[in-house]
Amino acid sequence: MMWGLGQLIRSGVLRAMLRRTDEWSYRIPFALQWMWPVPLIVGIAFAPESPWSLGRYKQPSYSVLTSVRWLVRKGRHEDAKKSLQRLNTTETESGLDDTISMMRHTNEIEKELDSGISYLSCFKGTNLRRTEITCITWVIQAASGASQIGYAAYFFEQAGLPTSISFDFSITLYAVAMIVVVISWFAMTYSGRRTIFLGGLLAQFFVLMMIGFTSLAHTKAASYGTGSLLLLFTLCYDIAVGTVAYSIVAEIPSSRLRTKTIVLARSLYNCQGIINGVIAPYMLNPSAWN
């Protein structure tokens, strides 16, 4: 959702600069990027510690059970207790103490389990399967056509829309991206991760095929149709692949190797930057590859 918000602000700023013909048309967008460190620093300074939640505080899930146990690991048990109490104000004092005791016990067990493991362990036995799923899930997220969302304004221009309309379409697209993330929250409550992920990929495939065939018409109506289809593509992506991928990569690895497995997956995801940052612009440029 925050990715969508950032892209929405970016498109809005660039849209506002379209009528300027002086050097500030590009200086202002660059300068505005420097305003973000201030609220980020303030937000980080006042952010509360992350509590470790158990089933009776929230709906049980891997995402909840693997929340950061930083306070307990640092020996700040009273602070950890206060964090848990904020999750459920009706919990009794003894219940909170029991939870903290369990957390301390679990922390000691994990210290013993974590000793002796390495990145090589991610490729042994059943952990190899977990590593493969985690890595490929993140690769698919980057390689499933999402680059068209990032280059939306440029894509619309190449499709034949006027520059101003292209930016208007892109602003609408990023607004849609933020809204449909909320739909994903409810979808994940009632459907399985695999069903949502594969269903979303299938929907994206058909929408991309429709975009390709629509663009063959080379008419103004086809250009607007392409823009509308890309909005539909964004909806499918952010309900499924774009959002659910983050849950899958956190839930699939074993607890002992979760951090190392996610590091491997994220490294492979970053390699996909070659696709989104280098190859995609060439693909969208009608003259780059003739």
C-alpha positions, 0 to 999 in steps of 0.5 A: 500500500505504501509503495502505491502511495509513494508512486501516487505522490510521484505521479502527482508531482510530475503531473503538476510539472508538465506545464513548466518549461524551465529548469525547475520542471525537473529540479522540484521533483528531485528536491522534494525527495529530500523531505522524506528523511525528516518524517521517517526519522521522527516516525522511527524515533517514536515507533513502539517496540514490536510485541510477540503475539500469541494465538489468544491475542490475535488470530493464530498465524505464522505472521503473528507467531514470528513477530519480533521478540526483541524485548525478551531477547534483550532481557527487557521483560517488563517492557515486553509485558507492557507491549503484550498488555496493549494487545489485550487489556483484558488479560490477567496479570498471571496470564501475561506472566505465563506468556512472558515465561513461555517467550523466555523459554522459547528464546532459550530453545531457539538459541540452542537450535540456531547454533551450528546452522548456516546458509548451506542448511537451506539447501539440505533435506526438506529445507531445499524445498522451502528455499525453492518456494520462497525464492521463486515466489519473490522472483515471480512477483518481480517478473510477472509484469509489474514493471509496467505498473512502475513505468505506467505513464511512459507505457501509456504514452507509447500506447498513443495517449497524450502526455497529460492523459498518460499521467492522469491514468497513472495517478488513477492506477496507483490509487487503485493499487492502494485500494485493492490491497485492502481487498487482499486482506479479506481474500487472504482470510477466506482463501489459501495462499496458493489459490490466490497466488496462482489465480492472480497469475492466471488473471494477469496472463489473460489481461496481458494478452488482452493488452497485447492484442488491443494494441494491434488496433493502433486507434485512439479507442484502443489506446484508452482500452489499453490504459483501462486494461492496465488498471485491471492488471494492477487490480489483479496484481495487488490483490494476489501476487504483489501482496500475498508474496510477502506472506508466503516468503515469511511463512514457508521457511522453517523457524530455524532458517527463516532469516537466512532463507529470506535473505537468499530469496531477497537477493534473488529478487534484487537480481530481478532489478535487471529485468525491471530496470534495464530490460523493461524500458527497452521492451516498452520503447518501440524503437529500442529493439526496432 
